[in-house]
């Protein structure tokens, strides 16, 4: 059910009658909805629901909201961007089935407190913190031992210390982070298979190719104004797929890359 961008002020309690509902979207991306204050308790009846989008509803009574959501045994994915969080309500620790959480565009979010609470969710595998203005990660990041996929795009990272202690981290997105060099912590991420550096045009990408962990199989270098890549640097990687959307690479350079790496799949747009 999609109620996004409706600026709804009340969700009827009769929503609890939709017993087979799997997706509920009440998100407001372009402009926050300041009119919605409560989620009906009857939402607890939606036992089949797997995804709830509550983006841009900062005035919700969050303690009750998460208490109700904790009664949904199949809920694995919640989107909570643009909600002006400072600290996550303690009830979020009760979402025991949760695998994915999206907390971007909450610039005042206390990450130390958030990571402490989220560390109680044993099934949590994926987390988004895009566009929060972060520059470094608190030490508590190491508590998220089961995290496999991190979306850290749209921040101005000065350090990513702590990522090297996430033993299951396999996917990392660092879109538009104003990076000039590859964060040194990534050298120790032995399980990293997907790395996105989209929109970081100040980087030396020939150097990046020489430094990425040997475990990386998919590398996204889209939107970086790249005109040429060193084929010798590519040869020493274990890349299976290279994403080069919206760059300026010449046909001749692409041919050389493909000749040197016959099994490499190159994606262009």
TIKOLPA-353008 format. One line per 5 residues: number of its first residue (from 1); their letters; for each residue y, z, x of N, C-alpha, C. Coordinates in steps of 0.001 Angstrom, whole numbers, plus 500000, padded with zeros to 6 digits. Layout:
BEGIN
NUM	a	Y,Z,X,Y,Z,X,Y,Z,X | ...
This chain:
BEGIN
1	xxxxx	498802,500000,500849,500000,500000,500000,501244,500000,500881 | 502179,499105,500597,503389,498978,501403,504608,499407,500577 | 505240,500498,501008,506478,500983,500399,507598,501001,501431 | 507402,500275,502510,508373,500267,503603,509691,499638,503170 | 510790,500193,503749,512141,499677,503523,512534,499664,502048
6	xxxxx	511986,500581,501280,512342,500712,499870,513329,501849,499637 | 513506,502709,500645,514367,503894,500541,513965,504741,499332 | 512674,504828,499165,512101,505605,498073,512446,507080,498254 | 512730,507753,497163,513080,509183,497227,511937,510076,496767 | 510911,509467,496184,509779,510253,495714,508530,509387,495662
11	xxxxx	507449,509930,496204,506152,509296,496068,505433,510006,494925 | 505061,509296,493871,504454,509956,492710,503128,510617,493056 | 502864,511736,492431,501615,512456,492685,500402,511635,492272 | 500619,510647,491408,499517,509792,490966,498936,508944,492091 | 499590,508931,493253,499052,508180,494385,497673,508712,494752
16	xxxxx	497415,509972,494413,496116,510567,494697,494973,509925,493943 | 495302,509115,492936,494265,508431,492157,493739,507173,492847 | 494436,506743,493901,494031,505517,494605,492973,505868,495646 | 491829,506215,495171,490791,506814,496018,490314,505904,497143 | 490458,504590,496979,489965,503658,497998,491061,503166,498942
21	xxxxx	492256,503731,498812,493377,503306,499652,493089,503606,501121 | 493307,502592,501969,493054,502765,503399,494331,502743,504238 | 495377,502095,503726,496615,501967,504490,497799,502350,503599 | 498681,503175,504129,499888,503562,503404,501088,503416,504332 | 502032,502561,503941,503224,502321,504758,504465,502726,503981
26	xxxxx	505145,503741,504514,506401,504212,503927,507475,504183,505017 | 507335,503234,505955,508199,503184,507121,509533,502509,506874 | 510524,502938,507670,511874,502366,507611,512351,502160,509050 | 512204,500928,509524,512521,500622,510918,513998,500320,511153 | 514589,499513,510302,515957,499064,510542,516982,500161,510259
31	xxxxx	516693,500981,509285,517605,502064,508914,516779,503214,508358 | 517074,504429,508812,516307,505579,508359,516466,505812,506857 | 515391,506267,506244,515427,506685,504850,515695,508190,504811 | 516875,508572,504362,517257,509987,504322,516957,510619,502975 | 516305,509864,502095,516116,510306,500714,514767,510937,500435
36	xxxxx	513810,510739,501350,512462,511239,501093,512282,512595,501771 | 511982,513610,500961,511879,514975,501477,510456,515529,501437 | 509638,514981,500552,508295,515532,500397,507253,514436,500239 | 506081,514721,500763,504886,513939,500484,504083,514744,499461 | 503619,514133,498369,502891,514912,497362,501579,515478,497903
41	xxxxx	501254,516659,497471,500024,517304,497903,498799,516475,497538 | 498924,515671,496491,497789,514854,496020,497353,513820,497049 | 498154,513620,498081,497764,512661,499122,496472,513105,499795 | 496167,514383,499666,494940,514924,500249,493683,514293,499655 | 493828,513652,498503,492683,513052,497826,492304,511683,498397
46	xxxxx	493170,511148,499270,492943,509794,499792,491974,509844,500980 | 490740,510104,500705,489747,510376,501738,489347,509144,502544 | 489738,507950,502092,489385,506728,502807,490515,506224,503702 | 491656,506884,503666,492823,506356,504375,492646,506493,505889 | 493011,505411,506622,492865,505397,508077,494208,505289,508802
51	xxxxx	495234,504785,508102,496530,504559,508758,497659,504936,507814 | 498623,505718,508345,499816,506073,507591,501043,505819,508453 | 502001,505092,507895,503253,504771,508560,504367,505586,507902 | 504914,506531,508665,506022,507369,508180,507262,507190,509052 | 507412,506011,509620,508545,505720,510497,509865,505878,509743
56	xxxxx	510831,506524,510384,512188,506566,509854,512364,507372,508585 | 511661,508495,508493,511832,509423,507365,512113,510822,507919 | 513265,511015,508557,513506,512257,509315,513634,513517,508475 | 513867,513375,507182,514078,514562,506351,512821,515059,505653 | 511695,514484,505973,510446,514974,505394,510181,516420,505813
61	xxxxx	509560,517172,504924,509116,518523,505255,507824,518356,506068 | 507968,518394,507387,506881,517978,508260,505729,518964,508311 | 506004,520250,508156,504910,521220,508198,503911,520942,507085 | 504405,520788,505861,503514,520477,504737,502892,519094,504882 | 503687,518143,505360,503179,516772,505512,501944,516738,506402
66	xxxxx	502039,517360,507575,500891,517345,508488,499740,518196,507962 | 500068,519245,507221,499005,520054,506612,498205,519210,505628 | 498894,518408,504829,498205,517536,503874,497407,516456,504612 | 498016,515883,505630,497340,514813,506370,496078,515326,507068 | 496064,516595,507397,494905,517164,508089,493667,517187,507194
71	xxxxx	493845,516964,505900,492727,516964,504957,492103,515574,504808 | 492609,514612,505575,492133,513234,505466,491164,512948,506611 | 489866,512952,506341,488855,512908,507408,488770,511599,508174 | 489321,510501,507600,489229,509202,508273,490559,508743,508865 | 491575,509591,508794,492890,509211,509317,492840,509159,510840
76	xxxxx	493015,507956,511387,492935,507801,512841,494252,507353,513465 | 495224,506914,512641,496420,506286,513199,497647,506689,512387 | 498649,507294,513043,499894,507628,512363,501083,507130,513185 | 502044,506515,512496,503262,506007,513124,504425,506906,512724 | 505096,507489,513725,506095,508530,513477,507398,508267,514229
81	xxxxx	507709,507015,514495,508931,506703,515230,510175,506974,514373 | 511314,507088,515045,512623,507228,514381,512685,508433,513430 | 512124,509546,513843,512141,510709,512960,512920,511902,513523 | 513659,511681,514597,514555,512708,515146,513833,513996,515533 | 512589,513871,515949,511856,515068,516353,512463,515693,517605
86	xxxxx	512480,516996,517616,512746,517754,518838,511456,518407,519312 | 510770,519022,518356,509445,519577,518630,508523,519174,517484 | 507312,518825,517822,506342,518475,516792,505876,519742,516075 | 505738,519695,514767,505231,520859,514030,503826,521238,514517 | 503542,522517,514531,502251,522981,515037,501084,522432,514225
91	xxxxx	501346,522073,512957,500274,521556,512095,499709,520230,512576 | 500416,519564,513495,499900,518295,514002,498586,518502,514749 | 498367,519708,515234,497123,520009,515956,495915,520029,515028 | 496167,519979,513713,495083,520019,512731,494553,518627,512377 | 495193,517567,512914,494750,516197,512598,493574,515831,513499
96	xxxxx	492454,516421,513236,491321,516385,514163,490699,515000,514320 | 490913,514107,513360,490324,512768,513462,491245,511764,514151 | 492446,512187,514505,493468,511260,514997,493091,510642,516341 | 493218,509303,516409,492950,508561,517641,494194,507894,518207 | 495169,507586,517341,496384,506884,517770,497612,507534,517166
101	xxxxx	498658,507705,517990,499902,508273,517501,501065,507548,518155 | 502103,507264,517347,503258,506504,517805,504503,507365,517631 | 505100,507759,518766,506211,508710,518761,507466,508143,519404 | 507547,506819,519500,508717,506194,520098,509985,506400,519281 | 511113,506138,519927,512427,506241,519294,512691,507647,518747
106	xxxxx	512181,508645,519465,512501,510050,519208,513060,510622,520514 | 514311,510282,520862,514840,510578,522198,514955,512056,522538 | 514985,512926,521523,515120,514361,521790,513780,515080,521789 | 512697,514338,521700,511374,514945,521637,511056,515699,522926 | 510641,516939,522771,510222,517773,523894,508809,517362,524292
111	xxxxx	508697,516592,525374,507394,516061,525761,506439,517153,526222 | 506957,518156,526893,506093,519251,527347,505393,519890,526156 | 506176,520236,525135,505613,520839,523928,504686,519861,523211 | 505105,518596,523134,504293,517592,522438,502926,517431,523093 | 502905,517348,524433,501633,517150,525130,500721,518373,524991
116	xxxxx	501317,519562,524992,500516,520773,524791,499813,520736,523436 | 500541,520326,522409,499954,520271,521071,498952,519126,520948 | 499318,517975,521457,498434,516812,521324,497155,516967,522149 | 497182,517816,523153,495980,518033,523971,494870,518688,523165 | 495200,519242,522003,494188,519866,521142,493451,518830,520296
121	xxxxx	493913,517586,520337,493277,516517,519551,492298,515765,520448 | 491048,516155,520373,490035,515640,521298,489778,514146,521151 | 490057,513588,519966,489781,512175,519740,490959,511264,520061 | 492084,511832,520453,493278,511025,520705,493059,510106,521902 | 493207,508798,521661,492957,507799,522704,494199,506977,523048
126	xxxxx	495125,506881,522102,496252,505968,522289,497532,506655,521863 | 498593,506487,522686,499866,507140,522389,501027,506230,522782 | 502026,506158,521906,503220,505378,522175,504440,506268,522285 | 505210,506066,523365,506440,506823,523594,507589,505874,523931 | 507580,504700,523322,508557,503671,523664,509976,503996,523241
131	xxxxx	510921,503636,524107,512334,503709,523758,512875,505100,523552 | 512333,506074,524273,512798,507459,524132,513797,507880,525200 | 514039,507015,526180,514986,507372,527235,514425,508300,528291 | 513102,508395,528382,512485,509283,529372,512650,508725,530783 | 512709,509629,531755,512760,509234,533163,511555,509749,533944
136	xxxxx	510902,510783,533436,509698,511293,534088,508811,512000,533069 | 507579,512200,533443,506596,512853,532573,506459,514319,532971 | 506335,515213,531992,506090,516609,532334,504673,516788,532867 | 504452,517879,533572,503128,518131,534149,502032,518161,533096 | 502409,518487,531865,501416,518639,530795,500729,517327,530418
141	xxxxx	501196,516200,530950,500534,514923,530685,499073,514981,531129 | 498778,515776,532140,497418,515833,532681,496437,516467,531696 | 496969,517105,530639,496097,517728,529644,495475,516698,528703 | 496028,515493,528681,495553,514452,527759,494420,513667,528411 | 493332,514335,528635,492230,513795,529440,491541,512594,528818
146	xxxxx	491662,512448,527508,490938,511370,526832,491794,510144,526540 | 493054,510186,526952,493947,509052,526700,493469,507812,527461 | 493362,506711,526719,492955,505439,527324,494078,504414,527341 | 494987,504510,526374,496020,503489,526213,497372,504168,526040 | 498302,503877,526943,499651,504449,526882,500687,503343,526763
151	xxxxx	501578,503502,525777,502706,502595,525597,503951,503368,526031 | 504449,503056,527238,505593,503778,527807,506803,502865,527971 | 506857,501810,527196,507888,500787,527340,509259,501292,526910 | 510308,500597,527410,511664,500890,526972,512202,502216,527447 | 511696,502705,528574,512218,503921,529193,512683,503592,530604
156	xxxxx	513395,504520,531220,513912,504289,532572,513188,505208,533555 | 511913,504921,533752,511081,505805,534549,511514,505850,536013 | 511746,507063,536486,511980,507286,537914,510696,507748,538588 | 509827,508327,537794,508519,508762,538291,507533,508735,537133 | 506303,508352,537450,505215,508419,536476,504115,509339,536993
161	xxxxx	504542,510335,537740,503596,511291,538299,502808,511961,537175 | 501533,511995,537321,500643,512556,536317,499667,511521,535788 | 500096,510258,535765,499194,509213,535254,497918,509122,536080 | 498042,509406,537374,496869,509292,538250,495804,510330,537927 | 496158,511309,537100,495203,512360,536737,494599,512148,535348
166	xxxxx	494834,510977,534772,494238,510650,533476,492990,509806,533741 | 491827,510408,533720,490616,509729,534209,490156,508550,533366 | 490629,508453,532116,490168,507376,531234,491241,506326,530966 | 492391,506428,531615,493486,505488,531360,493084,504077,531761 | 493041,503184,530769,492622,501806,531032,493676,500777,530643
171	xxxxx	494646,501170,529799,495692,500239,529378,497052,500916,529474 | 498006,500219,530094,499343,500780,530289,500388,499703,530068 | 501331,499993,529174,502432,499061,528892,503746,499663,529376 | 504431,498900,530239,505717,499323,530806,506757,498224,530590 | 506847,497739,529362,507815,496692,529037,509243,497212,529213
176	xxxxx	510100,496377,529766,511543,496639,529762,511897,498039,530248 | 511387,498385,531416,511635,499712,531995,512563,499662,533204 | 513195,498513,533441,514113,498373,534581,513449,498729,535914 | 512186,498417,536049,511471,498714,537286,511850,497703,538368 | 511928,498185,539593,512144,497286,540725,510925,497262,541643
181	xxxxx	510115,498307,541575,508871,498368,542346,507770,498903,541443 | 506547,498655,541826,505408,499171,541081,505312,500677,541309 | 505308,501483,540245,505210,502941,540425,503997,503306,541272 | 504231,504112,542297,503170,504402,543267,501981,505120,542637 | 502213,505816,541517,501127,506540,540863,500031,505598,540369
186	xxxxx	500403,504347,540101,499421,503396,539579,498368,503033,540611 | 498703,503209,541901,497745,502875,542951,496471,503707,542823 | 496600,504870,542179,495465,505791,542069,494791,505750,540695 | 495236,504846,539836,494645,504729,538491,493432,503807,538570 | 492307,504382,538871,491113,503605,539224,490461,502910,538043
191	xxxxx	490770,503333,536823,490140,502735,535643,491067,501757,534918 | 492260,501551,535451,493253,500720,534769,492801,499255,534752 | 492674,498700,533541,492218,497317,533389,493293,496397,532823 | 494233,496961,532062,495316,496158,531468,496655,496777,531880 | 497538,495947,532431,498862,496404,532841,499900,495393,532379
196	xxxxx	500897,495879,531650,501970,494999,531207,503283,495408,531874 | 503893,494433,532557,505197,494622,533200,506213,493655,532613 | 506038,493315,531369,506933,492398,530662,508375,492889,530747 | 509293,491959,531036,510709,492296,530982,511200,493207,532085 | 510626,493080,533279,511091,493845,534452,511434,492857,535562
201	xxxxx	512468,492069,535333,512742,490907,536172,513255,491245,537566 | 513535,492514,537852,514001,492895,539188,512860,493135,540170 | 511637,492997,539708,510496,493252,540576,510173,492041,541445 | 509596,492320,542608,509052,491285,543483,507591,491100,543069 | 507304,490060,542312,505980,489955,541706,504900,489514,542677
206	xxxxx	505269,488862,543783,504278,488584,544818,503803,489905,545435 | 504732,490835,545606,504370,492155,546126,503546,492923,545095 | 503912,492796,543831,503158,493448,542761,501703,493010,542784 | 501482,491692,542948,500117,491162,542962,499298,491731,544114 | 499964,492049,545211,499265,492614,546368,498976,494103,546194
211	xxxxx	499708,494741,545260,499610,496196,545139,498858,496684,543901 | 498701,495838,542892,498068,496336,541664,496649,496824,541962 | 496223,497850,541239,494859,498361,541450,493826,497250,541285 | 492804,497290,542087,491775,496253,542064,491037,496228,540726 | 491176,497327,539968,490511,497420,538667,491201,496587,537584
216	xxxxx	492476,496198,537802,493236,495491,536767,492660,494091,536548 | 492331,493819,535277,491758,492520,534912,492737,491647,534133 | 493677,492291,533430,494670,491549,532650,496052,492041,533052 | 496919,491106,533445,498275,491432,533876,499264,490606,533069 | 500200,491296,532433,501219,490629,531617,502546,490646,532374
221	xxxxx	503005,489454,532777,504276,489311,533492,505265,488468,532684 | 505166,488511,531396,506033,487709,530531,507499,488131,530651 | 508388,487188,530321,509832,487463,530229,510421,488021,531518 | 510061,487427,532643,510547,487931,533935,511253,486874,534784 | 511550,485730,534204,512250,484660,534930,511535,484249,536214
226	xxxxx	510222,484321,536201,509437,483959,537382,509403,482437,537541 | 509704,481972,538760,509673,480538,539049,508480,480147,539922 | 507981,481127,540685,506905,480807,541620,506100,482071,541912 | 504777,481905,542027,503915,483013,542420,503083,482602,543627 | 502889,483546,544533,502134,483314,545755,500644,483238,545424
231	xxxxx	500062,482067,545623,498637,481899,545304,497756,482778,546184 | 498156,483009,547422,497374,483878,548315,497341,485305,547792 | 498466,485746,547216,498516,487099,546654,497597,487215,545444 | 497515,486151,544674,496655,486156,543485,495177,486203,543842 | 494825,485563,544937,493417,485460,545328,492809,486836,545591
236	xxxxx	493590,487767,546103,493041,489068,546470,492916,490015,545274 | 493360,489583,544100,493222,490416,542911,491874,490156,542230 | 491569,490989,541256,490379,490782,540419,490781,490343,539026 | 491941,489734,538906,492452,489352,537601,491546,488324,536910 | 491358,488544,535622,490660,487579,534787,491631,486841,533871
241	xxxxx	492781,487484,533590,493767,486862,532718,495167,487217,533204 | 496028,486208,533276,497415,486381,533681,498310,485832,532573 | 499146,486699,532027,500009,486310,530904,501407,486037,531447 | 501887,484821,531259,503150,484384,531859,504092,483788,530811 | 504072,484295,529624,504929,483766,528562,506405,483854,528947
246	xxxxx	507161,482839,528573,508626,482847,528732,509075,483075,530171 | 508477,482316,531086,508927,482272,532468,509282,480829,532822 | 509659,480617,534078,510106,479283,534494,509233,478705,535606 | 507962,478989,535556,507054,478545,536608,506831,477034,536522 | 506890,476398,537664,506735,474947,537702,505281,474549,537475
251	xxxxx	505102,473315,537035,503755,472791,536814,502954,472770,538115 | 503634,472424,539207,502937,472346,540496,502429,473714,540933 | 503237,474760,540704,502806,476114,541068,501641,476562,540192 | 501702,476212,538927,500607,476564,538021,499310,475889,538446 | 499416,474646,538871,498235,473912,539320,497623,474568,540554
256	xxxxx	498481,474995,541486,497999,475660,542697,497320,476985,542357 | 497935,477713,541417,497345,478985,540995,495960,478754,540406 | 495863,477753,539553,494590,477487,538884,493542,476976,539860 | 493947,476165,540834,493016,475658,541830,492472,476782,542710 | 493348,477738,543006,492944,478847,543865,492129,479890,543111
261	xxxxx	492275,479911,541766,491593,480908,540941,491002,480204,539722 | 489917,479489,539945,489377,478621,538897,488933,479383,537649 | 488565,480630,537796,488089,481412,536654,489212,482195,535971 | 490413,482108,536523,491544,482853,535974,492087,482167,534723 | 492188,482913,533645,492774,482387,532418,494269,482671,532434
266	xxxx	495072,481619,532263,496529,481759,532273,497054,481509,530863 | 497827,482456,530375,498423,482313,529037,499899,481981,529169 | 500314,480900,528523,501701,480449,528547,502173,480179,527128 | 503468,480360,526921,504073,479958,525641,505314,479146,525926
